[in-house]
Amino acid sequence: MDFKVINTDGKARRCSIGTKRGSIDTPAFMPVGTNGTVKAMSPDEMKDIGAEILLGNTYHLYLRPGTDVISKLGGLHKFMNWEKPILTDSGGFQVFSLSTLRKIEEKGVQFRSHIDGSPHFIGPKEAMKIQGLLGSDIAMTFDECIPYPSTYEYAVKSVELTTTWAKRCRELQNEGQALFGIVQGGMFKDLRHKSAEEILGIGFDGYAIGGVSVGETKEEMHEIIDYSAPLLPSGRPRYLMGIGDLGDMLRAVDAGFDMFDCVMPTRNARNGTLFTSAGRISIKREEFKYDDRPLDPDCSCYACRNFSRGYLRHLFLSREILSMRLNTYHNLCFYLDFFRKMRTAIEEGGFNQFKDRWQPVFDKSYPDNGS
C-alpha cells in the first residue's frame, strides 16, 4: 500500500492511498456493504457516483453466507462484482453490538449469532483467516470495543487485550493485504495515549481510532477525536471508525483524520431522512405533499434531476422499492460529492471557509429526522 500526503490546510489533509486495485483519494467516505452489497445500490451505480472503496463486514459475511462460500466463489471482489478496493472490519464491533451471551477470553470472544443463536468464536487468528479468505485490500486488527459507560478498570484490561490481539494479528498478516491497527481506550485520554503507543510500537500500514460514537455525548466524542488524531503518525492513513454524521466528520477532518465509514446515509435513506445542501429533511412530512421542487436544487444526482419532493414522498409513504433506491442513491451522492468538495477546499487552501459554510448546516437540530 502506497500512502502520500498531497496537501495540508491546517491539520486537514488531502492524501492518496494506492492499492493494487486502484487509488483512494482522502478525505474519503467508505460506503458500507454489510452483506456484500451496499443496500439498494448496484456496483455499477456505486462506480457512477464515484465510490473508490467499499467496506465489507467480517462478522456478517462470516455468519452468512459463510467465508467458505465466498472463498470458493472467487473472493469478495468477484462475489459482489466490485473491482475497486475493499476494506474489511475485523468483526470486533459487531461482536460487541449485535451478538448475545458474549464471553471474552484471552484468545478471543465466544458469542451467539444474532441470526439464529448458534455458538461461535472469533479471535485474532479467526479474524485474520476470515479476512484473508475474503481477500480484502485492507484488513483490520481484532479489537474489543469498550462499551459506554465503562469503568477505568475495565478500560485498562480492554486496552491490554486489544494490544495482545493486535500483536497476534500482525504476526498473522495475510500476504498482499494491508493491515490497520486500532487504538482503543474509551473516554480516558491517558488510556488512549497508552493504546496509541502500544499499537504504533507494533507497526501497521495504517491506524484507526475505534470505540467512539458508542453512546457518549457529542462533546465527549469531539474531545476524544481532537485528542486522538495527533497520537497517530502523519505518514500513515488515519481512520476514524463508525462515524457518519457529516458535522462530526467535518470536525474530524479538521483534526487530521482521513477515512470514515458509516451506515448513516443508507439507513437514513430507507427511513426517509435525506441530506441536502440546506440540511436534513424528512421526506414523509405533510409539507412536501404538493412540492414540485427537486429534493436539492444544488444536487445533480439522478433523483434530483428527475423527480419532485412530492413524488419522493409518495413513494416513501407507499413503501415502494423505488423509494429506497432513489433515496439511497441521493444520500450517497450527497456524501461522496461533499467529500470531493472538501478535498478541493483543502487543495486550494480554503478548508476553513468550507467548514464555516457547512458546519452550521450540519449542527442544526432535526427533531423529526425519521432515523
C-alpha positions in Angstrom: 0.0 0.0 0.0 1.3 3.4 -1.0 0.3 6.5 1.0 1.0 10.1 0.1 0.2 13.4 1.7 -0.6 15.7 -1.2 -1.8 18.9 0.5 -2.4 20.2 4.0 -4.5 23.1 5.2 -4.1 23.5 8.9 -4.4 19.9 10.3 -6.8 18.9 7.4 -5.0 16.6 4.9 -5.5 15.8 1.2 -3.9 12.4 0.7 -3.8 9.4 -1.6 -3.8 5.7 -0.8 -2.6 3.4 -3.5 -3.6 -0.2 -3.8 -3.3 -2.9 -6.5 -7.0 -2.4 -7.3 -6.9 1.4 -7.5 -6.2 4.6 -5.6 -8.3 6.2 -2.9 -8.5 9.9 -2.5 -8.8 11.2 1.0 -10.5 12.5 3.0 -12.7 9.5 1.9 -16.1 8.2 2.9 -16.4 4.4 2.5 -20.0 3.3 1.9 -20.8 0.2 3.9 -21.6 -3.1 2.1 -22.5 -5.1 5.2 -23.7 -8.3 3.5 -21.6 -7.9 0.3 -23.7 -5.2 -1.1 -24.5 -1.5 -0.4 -28.2 -1.8 0.3 -30.4 -0.7 -2.6 -27.4 0.0 -4.9 -25.8 -1.9 -7.7 -22.0 -2.0 -8.2 -22.2 0.0 -11.4 -24.2 2.7 -9.6 -21.6 2.9 -6.9 -19.0 3.4 -9.6 -21.1 6.0 -11.3 -21.4 8.1 -8.2 -17.7 8.0 -7.6 -17.2 5.4 -4.8 -13.5 4.4 -4.7 -13.6 1.9 -1.8 -16.3 -0.1 0.0 -16.4 -1.6 3.4 -17.2 -5.2 3.9 -18.3 -6.7 7.3 -16.3 -9.7 8.6 -18.9 -10.7 11.2 -21.9 -10.6 8.9 -20.2 -12.3 6.0 -18.7 -15.0 8.3 -22.2 -15.8 9.5 -24.0 -15.5 6.2 -23.3 -16.8 3.5 -20.0 -18.0 5.2 -16.4 -17.4 4.2 -16.2 -20.9 2.6 -18.9 -19.9 0.1 -17.3 -16.6 -0.7 -13.8 -18.1 -1.0 -15.0 -20.9 -3.3 -16.7 -18.4 -5.5 -13.6 -16.4 -6.0 -13.3 -14.0 -3.1 -15.3 -11.0 -2.0 -14.4 -8.8 -5.0 -15.6 -11.4 -7.6 -18.6 -12.4 -5.4 -20.0 -8.9 -5.3 -18.7 -7.8 -8.7 -16.6 -4.9 -7.3 -13.2 -4.4 -8.9 -12.1 -1.5 -6.7 -10.6 -1.6 -3.2 -12.4 -3.1 -0.2 -11.7 -2.7 3.5 -13.0 -5.3 5.8 -13.5 -4.6 9.5 -12.5 -7.3 12.0 -15.9 -8.0 13.4 -15.0 -6.7 16.8 -17.6 -4.0 16.9 -20.4 -6.3 15.7 -19.5 -9.0 18.3 -19.8 -6.1 20.9 -23.0 -4.6 19.5 -25.0 -7.5 17.9 -24.1 -10.8 19.4 -25.6 -12.3 22.6 -24.1 -14.0 25.6 -20.6 -12.8 24.9 -17.7 -14.3 26.9 -14.4 -12.5 26.4 -11.3 -14.7 26.8 -7.6 -14.1 26.2 -7.8 -15.9 22.8 -10.9 -14.2 21.6 -14.7 -14.0 22.2 -17.3 -16.7 22.5 -20.7 -15.4 21.3 -24.0 -16.4 19.9 -25.2 -15.3 16.5 -27.8 -12.6 16.4 -29.4 -14.5 13.5 -30.1 -17.9 15.0 -28.4 -18.1 18.3 -25.8 -20.6 17.2 -22.5 -20.5 19.1 -19.3 -19.1 17.5 -15.8 -18.0 18.4 -13.7 -15.2 16.9 -10.3 -14.1 18.0 -7.3 -12.6 16.2 -6.5 -15.9 14.5 -10.0 -16.3 13.2 -10.4 -12.7 12.2 -7.3 -12.7 10.1 -8.2 -16.1 8.5 -11.7 -14.8 7.6 -10.3 -11.5 6.1 -7.7 -13.5 4.2 -10.4 -15.7 2.6 -12.5 -12.7 1.8 -9.5 -11.2 0.0 -10.0 -7.6 1.0 -7.3 -5.0 0.2 -7.2 -3.6 3.7 -7.9 -5.7 6.8 -8.4 -4.5 10.4 -7.0 -6.0 13.6 -9.4 -7.7 16.0 -10.1 -5.5 19.0 -12.5 -5.1 21.9 -14.8 -2.1 21.5 -15.1 -0.7 25.0 -18.7 -0.1 26.0 -20.0 3.3 27.2 -20.1 3.9 30.0 -17.3 1.7 31.4 -15.1 1.9 34.5 -11.5 2.8 34.3 -10.5 -0.7 35.5 -12.5 -2.3 32.7 -11.0 0.0 30.1 -7.4 -0.8 31.3 -8.0 -4.5 30.8 -9.7 -3.9 27.5 -6.7 -1.9 26.2 -4.3 -4.6 27.3 -6.4 -7.2 25.5 -6.6 -5.1 22.3 -2.8 -4.8 22.3 -2.3 -8.5 22.8 -4.7 -9.3 19.9 -3.1 -6.6 17.7 0.3 -8.3 18.1 -1.2 -11.6 17.1 -3.0 -10.2 14.1 0.3 -8.6 13.0 2.0 -12.0 13.2 -0.7 -13.5 11.1 -1.0 -10.7 8.5 -2.0 -12.1 5.1 0.4 -11.6 2.2 -0.7 -8.9 -0.2 -3.2 -7.4 2.3 -2.6 -4.2 4.2 -3.4 -4.2 7.9 -4.5 -1.3 10.1 -4.2 -1.3 13.9 -6.9 0.0 16.1 -6.5 2.3 19.1 -8.9 1.9 21.9 -9.2 3.5 25.4 -12.8 4.6 25.8 -13.2 8.1 27.1 -10.0 8.1 29.1 -7.3 10.2 27.5 -4.4 8.5 29.3 -5.6 5.1 28.1 -5.9 6.5 24.5 -2.3 7.6 24.7 -1.2 4.3 26.1 -3.1 2.3 23.5 -1.7 4.5 20.7 1.9 4.0 21.9 1.4 0.2 22.1 -0.3 -0.1 18.7 2.2 2.2 17.0 5.0 0.1 18.6 3.8 -3.0 16.8 3.8 -1.2 13.5 0.9 -1.2 10.9 0.1 0.0 7.4 -2.4 2.4 8.8 -4.1 3.3 12.1 -7.6 3.6 13.3 -9.5 5.1 16.3 -12.2 2.8 17.5 -14.7 2.9 20.3 -16.3 6.3 19.6 -20.0 7.0 18.8 -21.0 4.2 21.1 -23.3 6.2 23.4 -21.1 9.1 24.6 -22.2 12.7 24.3 -21.2 14.8 21.2 -18.9 16.8 23.4 -17.1 13.7 24.7 -16.7 12.3 21.2 -15.3 15.5 19.8 -12.9 15.8 22.7 -11.6 12.3 22.1 -11.4 12.9 18.3 -9.3 16.1 18.8 -7.1 14.4 21.3 -6.5 11.2 19.4 -5.6 12.5 15.9 -2.2 13.8 16.9 -1.3 10.5 18.5 -1.3 8.8 15.1 1.7 9.1 12.7 1.4 11.7 9.9 2.9 9.3 7.4 0.1 6.7 7.6 -3.7 6.8 6.9 -5.8 7.8 9.9 -9.1 6.1 10.0 -12.0 7.2 12.4 -14.2 4.1 12.6 -18.0 4.2 12.5 -18.5 8.0 12.4 -21.1 9.0 9.8 -22.6 12.3 10.9 -21.4 15.0 8.4 -20.8 17.6 11.0 -18.7 15.1 13.1 -16.7 14.0 10.0 -16.0 17.7 9.1 -14.6 18.2 12.6 -12.6 15.0 12.4 -11.1 16.1 9.0 -10.2 19.4 10.7 -8.4 17.4 13.4 -6.4 15.4 10.8 -8.4 12.2 10.0 -8.5 10.7 6.5 -11.0 7.8 6.3 -14.6 7.3 7.5 -17.4 4.7 7.2 -21.0 4.5 8.4 -24.4 3.2 7.5 -25.9 6.6 8.2 -26.6 7.7 4.6 -28.1 4.4 3.6 -30.0 3.6 6.8 -31.5 7.1 6.9 -32.4 6.9 3.2 -34.5 3.8 3.9 -36.2 5.6 6.8 -37.0 8.7 4.7 -34.3 11.1 6.0 -32.5 12.8 3.2 -29.4 15.0 3.3 -29.4 18.3 1.3 -27.4 21.5 1.0 -29.9 23.1 3.3 -29.8 20.4 5.9 -31.6 17.1 6.6 -35.3 16.7 5.7 -37.8 14.0 6.5 -39.5 13.3 3.1 -42.6 11.9 4.8 -43.7 15.2 6.1 -47.0 16.7 5.0 -45.4 19.9 3.8 -43.9 18.0 0.8 -47.2 16.6 -0.5 -47.6 19.2 -3.3 -44.0 20.2 -3.5 -42.8 20.1 -7.2 -39.3 21.2 -6.4 -36.3 18.8 -6.7 -35.1 17.4 -3.4 -31.9 19.5 -3.6 -31.6 22.1 -6.4 -27.8 22.1 -5.8 -27.6 18.3 -6.4 -27.2 16.8 -9.9 -27.9 13.2 -9.0 -30.5 11.1 -10.9 -33.1 11.5 -8.2 -32.8 15.3 -8.0 -32.7 15.7 -11.8 -35.8 13.7 -12.5 -38.2 13.6 -9.5 -40.0 16.1 -7.2 -40.2 16.1 -3.5 -43.9 15.3 -3.8 -43.2 12.2 -5.8 -40.4 11.0 -3.4 -42.9 11.5 -0.5 -45.5 9.4 -2.3 -43.0 6.6 -3.0 -41.9 6.5 0.7 -45.5 6.5 2.1 -46.5 3.8 -0.4 -43.5 1.7 0.7 -42.3 1.4 -2.9 -39.0 -0.3 -3.5 -38.1 2.7 -5.8 -38.2 4.9 -2.7 -35.3 3.1 -1.1 -33.4 3.1 -4.3 -33.8 6.8 -5.1 -33.3 7.9 -1.5 -30.2 5.8 -1.1 -28.8 7.0 -4.5 -29.3 10.6 -3.5 -27.8 10.3 0.1 -24.7 8.5 -1.1 -24.3 11.0 -4.0 -24.5 13.8 -1.5 -21.9 12.3 0.9 -19.4 11.5 -1.9 -19.9 14.9 -3.5 -19.4 16.6 -0.2 -16.1 14.7 0.3 -15.0 15.7 -3.2 -15.7 19.4 -2.4 -13.9 19.0 0.9 -10.8 17.6 -0.9 -10.8 20.5 -3.3 -11.1 23.0 -0.5 -8.0 21.5 1.2 -6.1 21.6 -2.1 -7.0 25.2 -2.6 -6.3 26.3 0.9 -9.9 27.1 1.6 -10.8 24.5 4.2 -11.7 26.9 7.0 -14.1 28.8 4.7 -15.6 25.4 3.6 -16.0 24.4 7.3 -17.6 27.8 8.1 -20.1 27.3 5.3 -21.1 23.7 6.2 -20.8 23.3 9.9 -23.9 25.4 10.8 -25.9 23.4 8.3 -25.0 20.1 10.0 -25.3 21.5 13.5 -29.0 22.2 13.2 -31.4 20.3 15.3 -33.8 18.0 13.4 -36.5 16.7 15.8 -38.2 14.6 13.1 -35.3 13.1 11.1 -37.0 9.7 10.5 -33.9 7.8 11.5 
